[in-house]
């Protein structure tokens, strides 16, 4: 990212290629709509490019910074959508569960979690981030990240037992 900050376009493309799949997967998981995930993905990388001059490697990992930008982009879009309601379809991205009915139940349970718990859980369980990376991505402390993931897991268990 230091090279990108200094204007190296090839380095930007390398970062784009390296993080493309995981970022799109996160956006799709969080929005559950491919067309919205596409927009979030593009907007996130535009924001990275615009903010390249503010990057400082001592702030943490690029991956955490990227996912913080993505999370903020998703939240911005959710606020905009709340002001302009639209008809939503039932499209969702299946999880890694074994059966289609398990996947549907899990997706529904995830949708019922408060946003802050869902963000932390998806970054940990789906994106494979550790608590420090989640903390940096969500701009919270590692202890707070750990607590959110724990509360999300507890709440998911409760929701899935009722189903």
Secondary structure as GFF3:
##gff-version 3
##sequence-region A 1 163
A	DSSP	alpha_helix	2	5	.	.	.	ID=ss1
A	DSSP	alpha_helix	9	31	.	.	.	ID=ss2
A	DSSP	alpha_helix	34	50	.	.	.	ID=ss3
A	DSSP	three_ten_helix	52	54	.	.	.	ID=ss4
A	DSSP	three_ten_helix	57	59	.	.	.	ID=ss5
A	DSSP	alpha_helix	62	83	.	.	.	ID=ss6
A	DSSP	alpha_helix	100	112	.	.	.	ID=ss7
A	DSSP	alpha_helix	115	121	.	.	.	ID=ss8
A	DSSP	pi_helix	122	126	.	.	.	ID=ss9
A	DSSP	alpha_helix	131	138	.	.	.	ID=ss10
A	DSSP	alpha_helix	142	162	.	.	.	ID=ss11
###
